[in-house]
Amino acid sequence: MKQKETEENKKEEKGRSMIEMLGVLAIAGVITMAGIAGYSKAMETYKFNKQVDQISRAASEIRGFYAASGEDGYEGLNADLLISLVPEMGTTNSSVTYIDSTSTVLNSYGGALSVRPINTRDVSNERVTNGGFAIGIAGLSKPACIKLAAHNWKDAKVEGVSINRAAVYSDFSTTSGQWLTVPADPTRVKNWCSKASNNQVYFAFK
């Protein structure tokens, strides 16, 4: 009789041990998932802040160079010139790679960063050739696209934002339907950041 009770007790203990082990595994799984989610959120924040800094620094250096040169516009602006102005964007031994083997400047999300002159309009609505420049950020997920485009870029003196528009390098005008004023309307930003991935956001400067 005692032997039978002992065997039953052992079975109960094994059952409890199994349940306890499953409980521990479940808790560990929850903790792991929370850790992954926290890490992912931290990385997205890091990439966003890094991208804001990259755009602001690039715009500042470009403006400074052309102001010192005495030129009225931004003729000749390209990625090579940007790298010469900001050498660290041409290195690969940093936490964020800014340039790949074909000398294309990379943004903090891993896509291309492009720079080029754009035509603008003066106060009389007259066309000014190469009167401004645009910085393009490609390879963005929809959440990253929305966050970047809806950011208040006033401190960086961004004139307008365009998203996934093929004709953004035509004359810059916030009345053309190609550009949004800054800060961009959140509803329009969400509608324009329509792709699941590889969205492109362009920032206009004068």
N, C-alpha and C positions, 0 to 999 in steps of 0.2 A: 504493500500500500504506500509506504514511504517512498519507495523507488519510483512509483507511478507519479506521486506528487512532485518528486524532484524533477522528473522528466518534463512534466507540465510546466513547472516553474522555469526550467531552462528554455522551453519553447516561448513562454511569455517574455522572458528576458531578451531572447533573440528578436522577437517581434518588436519589443520596445527599442532595442538597439537599432534595428532597421529603420523604424520610424524616426528615431532621433537623427540617424545619419542622413536620411532624406531631408529632414528639416534643416540640418546644417548645410547640405548641398543647395537647398533652395535659397537660404539666406545668403550663401556665398555667391550664388548666381545673381541675386538682386544687387548685391554690393558691386559685383563686377560690371553689371550693366550700367549702374549709376556712375561708376568710375569711367567707363567708356564714354557715356553721354557727357560727363563733365569735361573730359579731355577734348572731345570733339568741339564742344562749345568754346573752350579756351582757345583752341587752335583757330576757330573761325574769327574770334575776337582779335587774336594776334594778327591774322592775315589782313583783316579789315584795317586795323590801326597802321599796319605796315604799308598798306596800299595808300591810305590817306597821306602818310608821310612821304611816300614815293612821288605821288602826284604833286603835292605841294612843293617839294624840293625841286622837282623837274621844272615846274612852272616858274619858280623863283629864279633858278639859274638861267633859264632861257630868256626871261625878261631882262635880267641883268646883263647878259651877254649882248643882246641886241641894242639895249640902251647905251652901253659903253661903245658899241661899234658906230653909233650915230645913224644907223639905218632906220628908215621909216617903217619898214615892214619886217616880215620874218622869212624872207626868201632864203632858200638853201637849208631850211631846218629839216633835219632827219635824225634817225637813231644814232648814226655815227657822231654827229655833232653833240647830241645829248650825252653820249658816253664820254666824249672829250671834256664836257663841262662837269660831269659827275662821274669820275673814274670808278667809284665803287659799284656803279651799275654795270660795269664791264668785268667784274670779277666773279669767280665761281666758288671761292673759299669763304663764303658767308652763310649764315643760317638760312637766308633766302637767296636762291640763285636768280640773278637779274639778266643773265645773258647766256644764250646757248651756243652751240658750235657754229651756227650760221650768223652769229653776231646780231641776232634779234634780241632786243631788250625784253626780258620777261617780267611780268608783274608778280605780285606776291601770291596769286592764285595759280600760277603755273602757265598762264596764257601769255600772249604777246602784248607788249606795250608799244603803241605806235605814236609817233609825233609827226606833224606836218603843218605847213601853213594853210590857212583858210582865208577866203575873201570875206570882208565884213561890209557893213553899211555905216556911213557917217550920220551926223545929226540931220543932214538934208536928204538922207536915204540914197546918197550917191555911193556907188560901188568902190570899195577900197581894196585893190589887189594885194593879197598877202597881208592884210591889215590885222590879222589875228592868227592864232594857232590852236590846234586841237590835240589833246592827248586821249588816245583810245585804249581801253582796257578790255581785252577779249578773254574768252574761256571762263565765263562766270556762270555759276549756278543761278537759278532763279532767286533764292534768298539773298545771295551775295549781290546780284544785280540790283535788287530792290534796295538793299541797305546802302550800297554805294551811291546809287542815283538819287535817293531821297535824302542823303546827308546834306546838312547845311554847309555849303562850300563858300560862304561869304568871306570867311577869313582868307581863303586861298584866291579870292577874287575871280572865281569862276563866273563867266557870263551866262552860260547855258549848258544844258545837259541833253544829249540825244541817245536814244536806245534802239539798237537793231535797225537803224535807218541807213539805207544804201547811199543816200545822197548827202550825207552829213558834211562832206567836204566842199559842197557848193556854198554859195554865199550864206554867212551866218546871219540869222534873223530869228528872233523868237516868235515872229508872226508868220513864218514860212510853213509851219506845221511839222518841221523837222526837229525843232529844238524846244525844250521846256525851260522856263525861267527858273532861277534858283532863289529859294529852295523849291525843288520840283514838287508838283502836286502828287501826293501819295497814291491817289486812285489812278491817275494816268501812268504813274511809274509802274504800278502793279500790272496794268493792262499791257504796257509796252515790253516789260520783262516777261515775254510770253514763252520763251523756250525753257525746256527742262534743264538744259546745259548749253554752254557756249554762247551765252548772251554777250553782247558787246555794248559797252557804255562809253560815250565820247563826251569830253569836257572842253568847252570853248573858252578861250582866253583872248584878251585884247592887249 
